[in-house]
Amino acid sequence: MTEIRAACSPGEVRIAVTDHDTLLDAAIWRPGCPDGLEDWHVVRVQKAAPALGGAFVRLEAGQSGCLSTRENLIEGTLTAARVSRAAQNGKGLRLRRADMPTEAPSAPKLLERGPTPLDELADRYPDAPIFVDDPGIAAKLPVRLRPRLQRCQQAFDAALEADFDILGSPEADLGLLTASFFPTPALVAIDLDSTGAPDFKGNVAAFPELARQIRLRNLSGTILVDPAGVKTRKRPALVSFLREALAGDPLKPDVLGATPSGLLELTRPRRRPPLHELLSSPHGQALSILRTILRENRPGQTLTASIGLVRALENDPDALADFISRRARPLDLVLDPNAPPASWSLS
């Protein structure tokens, strides 16, 4: 039976779609710091950029983005737009033109939030019950989803916790092969390898699990796959098998073919940030610290941490308030400018 399970912790909801013991989809939702995908804004045009196919715009909170349009926009004017790609991979928001509201504001303004990752997965699996372990999160969901909600003590068991944690690892077991993931600002490189003697059939057999890992980790943009143990001249024959393995992906990746050097090239639309970026960012690490303190019931009320970690918590007051409420004691943040980026202690 397919289930959507939402594990709630301060500032974060980790979402897993499961079918018995198989993880079908995964996502992270941060209510206090949403990624903004499909948000509806009125924005101010800062600078036309016809070479980039649009213009740079300013949003209500001072955030900037790139609006894609073929129209000539006048600097300083207001226009409506929706976010088509969340900020990620060192790149800012990407927006597309939208309808202006009937009563247009006189300054940049957020008009409407887009669907959350939980909304998106609930629509993708319309018959799946939604198990939530925090009533506060349930209240944030659209009314149409509430009949599907089921309260539970713990949304993730130990096995699901382990499966979700593995998604933050740079490696994945594909059965006969192992995949190593190397994200860069320009592309994601995936190296397939084996301790045995991989062959053409071994790569084909590994492709369905590789496609699942790409989807679970939300890898996107240009992706290059280096097959294991297949001669360069034979690699183009792998393209159709990789395309078949990716056919069920809701983002509809486009398998372009094999490069002259024998790498399999595909593109997957960029929408929400990839999972590894959410987990490894200072914000992701800071929320993980709060979750660890609660899970292990650690004593102390002074959290001393690096600049990045403290700033991330200060920028997410909802997460701090939830943490303090769950723990029933205050938390003081102390910034250590000399601490390594991931360093923290509780005293």
VEXSEMAR-683134 format. One line per field, with one value per residue (C-alpha): residue number from 1; z, x, y; residue in three letters. Coordinates in steps of 0.001 Angstrom, whole numbers, plus 500000, padded with zeros to 6 digits. Example, Ala and Ser with C-alpha at 12.3 -4.5 7.8 and 13.67 -1.06 7.14 Angstrom:
<atoms>
i <- [1, 2]
zz <- [507800, 507140]
xx <- [512300, 513670]
yy <- [495500, 498940]
aa <- [ALA, SER]
</atoms>
This chain:
<atoms>
i <- [1, 2, 3, 4, 5, 6, 7, 8, 9, 10, 11, 12, 13, 14, 15, 16, 17, 18, 19, 20, 21, 22, 23, 24, 25, 26, 27, 28, 29, 30, 31, 32, 33, 34, 35, 36, 37, 38, 39, 40, 41, 42, 43, 44, 45, 46, 47, 48, 49, 50, 51, 52, 53, 54, 55, 56, 57, 58, 59, 60, 61, 62, 63, 64, 65, 66, 67, 68, 69, 70, 71, 72, 73, 74, 75, 76, 77, 78, 79, 80, 81, 82, 83, 84, 85, 86, 87, 88, 89, 90, 91, 92, 93, 94, 95, 96, 97, 98, 99, 100, 101, 102, 103, 104, 105, 106, 107, 108, 109, 110, 111, 112, 113, 114, 115, 116, 117, 118, 119, 120, 121, 122, 123, 124, 125, 126, 127, 128, 129, 130, 131, 132, 133, 134, 135, 136, 137, 138, 139, 140, 141, 142, 143, 144, 145, 146, 147, 148, 149, 150, 151, 152, 153, 154, 155, 156, 157, 158, 159, 160, 161, 162, 163, 164, 165, 166, 167, 168, 169, 170, 171, 172, 173, 174, 175, 176, 177, 178, 179, 180, 181, 182, 183, 184, 185, 186, 187, 188, 189, 190, 191, 192, 193, 194, 195, 196, 197, 198, 199, 200, 201, 202, 203, 204, 205, 206, 207, 208, 209, 210, 211, 212, 213, 214, 215, 216, 217, 218, 219, 220, 221, 222, 223, 224, 225, 226, 227, 228, 229, 230, 231, 232, 233, 234, 235, 236, 237, 238, 239, 240, 241, 242, 243, 244, 245, 246, 247, 248, 249, 250, 251, 252, 253, 254, 255, 256, 257, 258, 259, 260, 261, 262, 263, 264, 265, 266, 267, 268, 269, 270, 271, 272, 273, 274, 275, 276, 277, 278, 279, 280, 281, 282, 283, 284, 285, 286, 287, 288, 289, 290, 291, 292, 293, 294, 295, 296, 297, 298, 299, 300, 301, 302, 303, 304, 305, 306, 307, 308, 309, 310, 311, 312, 313, 314, 315, 316, 317, 318, 319, 320, 321, 322, 323, 324, 325, 326, 327, 328, 329, 330, 331, 332, 333, 334, 335, 336, 337, 338, 339, 340, 341, 342, 343, 344, 345, 346, 347]
zz <- [500000, 499060, 501989, 502394, 505655, 506992, 509813, 511526, 513486, 514279, 511027, 508778, 507410, 505804, 503440, 502185, 499860, 500448, 499042, 501758, 502178, 498935, 498943, 495901, 496420, 498921, 499660, 502326, 503251, 505463, 506390, 507881, 504817, 501805, 498513, 496768, 493784, 491973, 494319, 492667, 492945, 491754, 491040, 490007, 486871, 487787, 484558, 481146, 480030, 476458, 476038, 478836, 477439, 480055, 482889, 486444, 488951, 492653, 494945, 498064, 500576, 498584, 496899, 493240, 490376, 486618, 484764, 481470, 478816, 475191, 475913, 476310, 479941, 481143, 484108, 487277, 486258, 488065, 486549, 487807, 487776, 489166, 490358, 487882, 489527, 493175, 494094, 493951, 492968, 493526, 491125, 492075, 491403, 487871, 487124, 484276, 483415, 485119, 485200, 487227, 490062, 489654, 492319, 491559, 494475, 494210, 495256, 494944, 496852, 497424, 496358, 496905, 498007, 495638, 496609, 499230, 498514, 500595, 498492, 495344, 496448, 497717, 494232, 492623, 494794, 495159, 496868, 499448, 503103, 504686, 508045, 510066, 513534, 514345, 514442, 513847, 510378, 509614, 510177, 507494, 504771, 502321, 503470, 500540, 501959, 505534, 504981, 504020, 507170, 509801, 513070, 514235, 517022, 514702, 510929, 510255, 511765, 512076, 508609, 506917, 508847, 507505, 503941, 504055, 505537, 502743, 500222, 501574, 500846, 497725, 496888, 496196, 495866, 492518, 493047, 490680, 490513, 492765, 491759, 492969, 492613, 491944, 491797, 490417, 489629, 485938, 486010, 487975, 487140, 488058, 488002, 487854, 489198, 490449, 492351, 489942, 486175, 484979, 481458, 479175, 480789, 484269, 483406, 481909, 485040, 487222, 485280, 486983, 490415, 489071, 487745, 491156, 492919, 490537, 491271, 495054, 495284, 492881, 490788, 487929, 485195, 482968, 484198, 482773, 483515, 483103, 482575, 484122, 482026, 478620, 475682, 474337, 470940, 472560, 474940, 472515, 472604, 476328, 475619, 474879, 478089, 480201, 478498, 479311, 482965, 483303, 481546, 484798, 486224, 486624, 485595, 482267, 481870, 478324, 477482, 474789, 473835, 474300, 474081, 471896, 475046, 475895, 478682, 478699, 478757, 480050, 481302, 484096, 484762, 487690, 489952, 493664, 495159, 495079, 498289, 498836, 498734, 501271, 503630, 503363, 503486, 506777, 507225, 506695, 509110, 511721, 511606, 511861, 515057, 516577, 515651, 517195, 520470, 520787, 519755, 522155, 524877, 525356, 528400, 528207, 526866, 525182, 521603, 520473, 516742, 513632, 511935, 509202, 511602, 513974, 511121, 509612, 512886, 513366, 509883, 510745, 513918, 513403, 513780, 516982, 518459, 517659, 519163, 522385, 522635, 522202, 524679, 527183, 527935, 526311, 523898, 523738, 520534, 520806, 517652, 517533, 514622, 514772, 514651, 511559, 509419, 510860, 514450, 517377, 521073, 523688, 527245]
xx <- [500000, 501352, 501707, 502972, 504836, 505761, 508315, 508193, 511001, 511809, 511784, 511598, 509285, 510988, 508581, 508793, 506422, 506625, 505130, 505685, 509492, 510262, 510961, 509224, 509729, 511369, 511289, 512054, 509703, 510835, 507714, 509671, 511927, 509964, 511825, 509245, 508495, 505323, 504903, 502933, 504591, 504352, 507973, 509839, 511964, 515540, 517419, 516513, 518759, 517770, 520936, 519643, 516110, 514458, 515175, 516460, 513696, 513342, 510846, 509068, 511643, 514535, 515361, 516310, 515587, 515692, 512384, 512237, 510239, 510485, 508748, 510681, 510244, 510786, 513110, 511325, 507888, 505913, 504843, 503491, 505482, 505575, 508698, 509541, 512814, 513776, 517169, 519738, 523233, 524493, 521886, 518974, 515262, 513995, 510536, 508024, 505371, 501963, 498678, 498537, 495982, 492809, 493972, 497662, 499882, 502122, 505255, 506664, 504475, 504092, 500520, 500232, 502398, 502883, 502227, 504526, 506533, 503956, 501098, 502969, 503496, 499918, 498697, 501110, 499707, 496019, 494936, 497739, 496976, 499191, 500707, 501807, 503354, 502717, 499250, 500790, 501944, 498582, 496986, 499229, 497959, 495164, 491662, 491289, 494057, 492809, 490458, 493547, 495520, 496244, 497982, 500800, 503364, 506359, 506149, 509581, 510651, 514359, 514483, 512917, 515233, 518195, 516838, 516326, 519781, 521427, 520051, 522524, 525447, 527603, 527274, 524435, 524301, 522770, 523047, 525786, 527262, 527901, 527093, 529202, 527623, 529693, 527519, 529172, 527754, 527565, 526431, 526162, 528654, 527757, 530462, 529353, 531821, 532079, 534572, 533822, 533920, 531052, 529749, 527048, 524267, 525403, 524992, 521549, 520483, 521635, 519805, 516368, 517933, 520082, 516928, 515274, 518263, 518286, 514601, 514863, 517840, 516183, 519333, 518700, 520216, 522772, 523699, 526577, 526775, 530034, 529131, 531284, 533386, 531828, 534011, 533406, 532209, 529513, 528164, 525687, 523773, 523106, 521112, 517785, 517995, 518694, 515816, 513483, 514610, 513840, 510463, 508456, 510106, 507410, 509897, 510416, 514212, 515540, 518250, 520292, 522662, 526330, 529109, 532180, 534029, 531311, 529447, 525658, 524104, 520670, 518908, 516336, 514361, 515494, 512592, 513193, 516717, 518369, 518262, 522037, 522025, 519198, 520934, 524468, 523632, 524229, 520447, 520128, 522977, 521519, 518102, 519815, 521511, 518165, 516762, 519787, 519475, 515814, 516288, 519187, 517654, 520953, 521231, 522277, 520748, 523678, 524389, 527825, 528347, 530014, 528918, 526996, 525046, 524081, 523042, 520920, 519027, 518578, 517048, 514515, 512770, 509921, 512358, 513817, 510380, 509260, 512462, 512057, 508395, 509179, 512065, 510289, 513438, 515175, 518091, 520853, 522866, 526561, 528554, 532133, 533876, 536825, 534787, 534881, 531706, 530004, 531253, 528832, 528528, 525768, 526505]
yy <- [500000, 503435, 505854, 509412, 509808, 513269, 513310, 516703, 518331, 521983, 523928, 520895, 518213, 515223, 513516, 509940, 508129, 504394, 501228, 498641, 498754, 500603, 504332, 505855, 509583, 511913, 515636, 518221, 521062, 523938, 525949, 528870, 529155, 527839, 527450, 529652, 527431, 528611, 531597, 534431, 537853, 541384, 542325, 545466, 545398, 546336, 545870, 544509, 541648, 540746, 538656, 536411, 536360, 538526, 540948, 541090, 541844, 542637, 540876, 542150, 540893, 542373, 539082, 539301, 536938, 536564, 536892, 535017, 536843, 537931, 541202, 544437, 545477, 549035, 549417, 550525, 549210, 546522, 543225, 539904, 536670, 533155, 531347, 528583, 527521, 527900, 529322, 526522, 525562, 529107, 530500, 532745, 532514, 532048, 533451, 533513, 536089, 535796, 537695, 540897, 540883, 542912, 545347, 545780, 546866, 549924, 548022, 544493, 542047, 538309, 537563, 533825, 530931, 528012, 524384, 522881, 519720, 517827, 519256, 518236, 514635, 514384, 515329, 512861, 510043, 511019, 507789, 507619, 508385, 511055, 510109, 513159, 513150, 516833, 518449, 521882, 520869, 519312, 522723, 524254, 521906, 522796, 521901, 519491, 517259, 517053, 514084, 512058, 512942, 510322, 511181, 508936, 508985, 508631, 508980, 507440, 504139, 503236, 501665, 504689, 507031, 505061, 505073, 508840, 509485, 507478, 509973, 512512, 510192, 510725, 507038, 504604, 500836, 499869, 496132, 494969, 498468, 501450, 505025, 507955, 511407, 514530, 517673, 520832, 524297, 523339, 519713, 516469, 513724, 510132, 507490, 503855, 501332, 497771, 495667, 492809, 492717, 494932, 494492, 495861, 493794, 494810, 498482, 497876, 495991, 498907, 501632, 501276, 501771, 504620, 506300, 505870, 507440, 510405, 510967, 510489, 512853, 515311, 515632, 518034, 520144, 518465, 514977, 512925, 509193, 507281, 503587, 500874, 498522, 499245, 500256, 503752, 502553, 500380, 503021, 504651, 501352, 501986, 505161, 503474, 501405, 504503, 506325, 503425, 503392, 507112, 506956, 506986, 510119, 512828, 515551, 513748, 513804, 514027, 511500, 513253, 510446, 509577, 512147, 511451, 510384, 507842, 509661, 509283, 512749, 513675, 516771, 516913, 520111, 522203, 523141, 522578, 522424, 518982, 516972, 517023, 520830, 521069, 518635, 520031, 523754, 525630, 525759, 522002, 521281, 523636, 521953, 518562, 519774, 520739, 517332, 515573, 517501, 516542, 512912, 512349, 514536, 516356, 518663, 522305, 525513, 527314, 526318, 527480, 527122, 528505, 531723, 529906, 527694, 530514, 532809, 530022, 529537, 533276, 533464, 530743, 531977, 529502, 526605, 528040, 528697, 525142, 523720, 525708, 524691, 520992, 521125, 523380, 525355, 528329, 528125, 530718, 531025, 531886, 532582, 531288, 533069, 530677, 527469, 525225, 525486, 522375, 522773, 523072, 522255, 522401, 523452]
aa <- [MET, THR, GLU, ILE, ARG, ALA, ALA, CYS, SER, PRO, GLY, GLU, VAL, ARG, ILE, ALA, VAL, THR, ASP, HIS, ASP, THR, LEU, LEU, ASP, ALA, ALA, ILE, TRP, ARG, PRO, GLY, CYS, PRO, ASP, GLY, LEU, GLU, ASP, TRP, HIS, VAL, VAL, ARG, VAL, GLN, LYS, ALA, ALA, PRO, ALA, LEU, GLY, GLY, ALA, PHE, VAL, ARG, LEU, GLU, ALA, GLY, GLN, SER, GLY, CYS, LEU, SER, THR, ARG, GLU, ASN, LEU, ILE, GLU, GLY, THR, LEU, THR, ALA, ALA, ARG, VAL, SER, ARG, ALA, ALA, GLN, ASN, GLY, LYS, GLY, LEU, ARG, LEU, ARG, ARG, ALA, ASP, MET, PRO, THR, GLU, ALA, PRO, SER, ALA, PRO, LYS, LEU, LEU, GLU, ARG, GLY, PRO, THR, PRO, LEU, ASP, GLU, LEU, ALA, ASP, ARG, TYR, PRO, ASP, ALA, PRO, ILE, PHE, VAL, ASP, ASP, PRO, GLY, ILE, ALA, ALA, LYS, LEU, PRO, VAL, ARG, LEU, ARG, PRO, ARG, LEU, GLN, ARG, CYS, GLN, GLN, ALA, PHE, ASP, ALA, ALA, LEU, GLU, ALA, ASP, PHE, ASP, ILE, LEU, GLY, SER, PRO, GLU, ALA, ASP, LEU, GLY, LEU, LEU, THR, ALA, SER, PHE, PHE, PRO, THR, PRO, ALA, LEU, VAL, ALA, ILE, ASP, LEU, ASP, SER, THR, GLY, ALA, PRO, ASP, PHE, LYS, GLY, ASN, VAL, ALA, ALA, PHE, PRO, GLU, LEU, ALA, ARG, GLN, ILE, ARG, LEU, ARG, ASN, LEU, SER, GLY, THR, ILE, LEU, VAL, ASP, PRO, ALA, GLY, VAL, LYS, THR, ARG, LYS, ARG, PRO, ALA, LEU, VAL, SER, PHE, LEU, ARG, GLU, ALA, LEU, ALA, GLY, ASP, PRO, LEU, LYS, PRO, ASP, VAL, LEU, GLY, ALA, THR, PRO, SER, GLY, LEU, LEU, GLU, LEU, THR, ARG, PRO, ARG, ARG, ARG, PRO, PRO, LEU, HIS, GLU, LEU, LEU, SER, SER, PRO, HIS, GLY, GLN, ALA, LEU, SER, ILE, LEU, ARG, THR, ILE, LEU, ARG, GLU, ASN, ARG, PRO, GLY, GLN, THR, LEU, THR, ALA, SER, ILE, GLY, LEU, VAL, ARG, ALA, LEU, GLU, ASN, ASP, PRO, ASP, ALA, LEU, ALA, ASP, PHE, ILE, SER, ARG, ARG, ALA, ARG, PRO, LEU, ASP, LEU, VAL, LEU, ASP, PRO, ASN, ALA, PRO, PRO, ALA, SER, TRP, SER, LEU, SER]
</atoms>
